[in-house]
């Protein structure tokens, strides 16, 4: 069986695929919900985000959120274990 080559999409293609605006796509990227890579840039030109099509499909299927949730749960448990007796004063770094 031949595996289809993974395409590298620009943000406009990803926005059209998801049917969302540019603000939403950059929010997902900055929050780490959608895996993206910055390419180019030499000080004079802008860097451009690229997204692997396979990562976009994982995002749509919600596969990336589980890992994010697991790591956040581990961090919360660590904070609670190392905190004082007053859990209402806990602050969690994100």
N, C-alpha and C positions, 0 to 999 in steps of 0.2 A: 504494500500500500504506500503510495506516495503522499507525503505530508505537504500541504499547501504552505508556501512561503509566507511568513509573517510580514505584514506591511507596516511601514512606519508612517503614521498619520500626523498631519499638522493639526493645530487646535481648531481651525475652521472645519476640517473634515470630521473631527471628533464631535464638534458642536452640531453639525448637520446630522451625524449618525445618532446622537442622543436627543436631538431636537430641543436644545437648550441654548441660552445666550452666552456671550463671552464671559460675563461676570460669574455665572454659575460654573463654567469649566475651570476658570482660574481659582475659584473658591475651592473646588474639589481637589485641584492640584496642590494649592497651598496648605490645605488641611491634611494632605497625605492620603486622601481617600482614593485618588486616581494617580497611579504611578506614571510619571512623565520625566522626560530628560531634556535638559537645556543644551542646545547645539549652537555652534557658531559664536561670533562675537570676538572682536579684536580691539575693543576700546572705542572704535568709531561706529561700528554697526551694532544693531540690537541682537540679542540672543533670542532664539526661537525655540519654543517648546515642541517636542515631538512625543507621540504616544504610540506604543506598539499596539497593533490591533488586538492581539491576544490579551494585553492588559486591559484594554477597553471592554472586551467581552467578560473578563473576570470581574470588572467593576459593575457591569450590568447584572451579572449573576450574583453579586454580593459576596464573592469569594474573598475579597481583600478586607472587608469589614470585620470578619471573624478574627483575623490575626490582630487587628487594631484593638478590638474589644478584649481579646485575651491578654494582650500586653498591658492595657489599662487596668484590667482586673488584678493582675499581678502587682502593679504599682500601687493600687489601692490597698491590697492586703499588706504590702510592705510598709506603707505609711501607717496603717492601723496598728501593726505589730510594734512599730517603733515610736508610737505616739504616747502622750501622757494619758492620764485617766479621763480626760475630758474630750470625748470624740466629737462634740459639737464645734470644737475650735480647729478641726483639721483643715488643712489647706493642701490641695493636691496640685502639683505642677503638671502642666500639659505641654 
